[in-house]
């Protein structure tokens, strides 16, 4: 049996880590349920239970990993699904879920009016279980599971079942999702994980790690960042051109490894820290890199998805829009790991940079 340094020296698992639930009592998120998860490694993160169990703040030791918007966590607005209303409650954060039926800009499709990035991130969870670690019994894993229902009478009824787990002693987050069609007709389906990273992990000179073919979706104005000859895999200093709505994106077909797993991420050599984001290519074939280097709004997004954020109509035109049959379930897996050893960082860069 493995003997840990804390053997016979603790009374309560909370000395090592675990899950602590709470309710925010001030500001725009007043009344919103959250769960802080502490892995005992320096990695700790806030799950917003009332916002699709998305992850807001995330820290490794003293360093913030996530970008937070000016508003931060706000209360959910489940019926906010028009135009750009999604931006009013977009807190940024480590993971914001987009979908479940639409990913992209606002549009009027064959299924009706669709707001930016869909409804799911404004839907509260019904929490089914919280499992705490029990290190004295050898149980090191902790996990929280909930369900979010994106539904309407006489219309599509999609459900997201989400389990977020970590293990004491490992600087890693695992998200296991299932999207289920609870309705009685086929339902359109799109999903994207809007992972938002900020200072100090993201800083001038931070390396953006991915390997694959890419395209810039700029149809009117060519991208000033994603163009041949420009090093768009180094984070930029804040730039005037990204004030307000200035931004650049690339749609990328990531190269998977021999097991079909895609790995992307960031490396900040000044902090001697890297972050790896892993997902199965079969589940999430597309990857979007969002770069928005605005002053005081400084962020890059690494976004695995079933589609790039092109919207339902364009996906339909391209014959790529997914449909879930009644009762059908699609699984999704996402893993986020903080790397700190020279060996693990070097291997990460070597295997995923091109």
C-alpha angles and dihedrals in degrees: 000000000000113000113215124205089250094054109143090354104094134065100185128040089222088078086070102033141278141146124310120185124204145156122241110238104188142047129010092328094055110147094016117136118231139174124210113209118198118191095189091237099090091273112114129157143180121238113201102215093189093052102061090285088287118166117246118171118026128177138183108201105310095339124098113222101186134067113234122201123231090267099044115189113005132179113271121262101201094185095049102114108128130106113313096340089119089073092060091067099029104124095179106222134154094294129014116176119225122196144355093187103001135038119179141036126342115283145154107245136174087274094053137260114350124193126211112298096347135261108289100094090059095054121098121228128242099221112223102179146355116200116193125203117258104198094173087062093042094255106133101163124095125189144170125204131194143156130230121196120210098187148136134186111263089009143076116318114197125170130199117206110193133187119186116191142174136176126229108253096023124097092216140114122203123196117192113186135181122191112201130188104223093174131092098242134056110275129206113244135197127159134185132174106219100204110186122197128189147166133355094018087044109050139136105301097019109143119237107214124209139116125211147079117299144191133196112229094208104131099172106022117033115234115264091202107033099058134114112275096026121105099232091164093076118078113245129226114250110292133200092226090068096056112127111348096358111132144133131216138186128198110219137192099212119214110238125212124246090281093052094254120138119210125194132157151120136287124199106189092189090060093036087229133123131185121210124200115196132188138155114264090216091060100036109024096169132066127190125198112203117193119189111165098177120153108264087000099073116158147135123203127211105194125182114191149157084248138006111259095278099126134239097285096054092043088053091050090050091048090237100110110121123226125199116211118223108288093009119139128201119195125215130187129194127176128191120191133179113219121202109160119092090232096052093045093049092050091047092053094042094052099042109032123090 
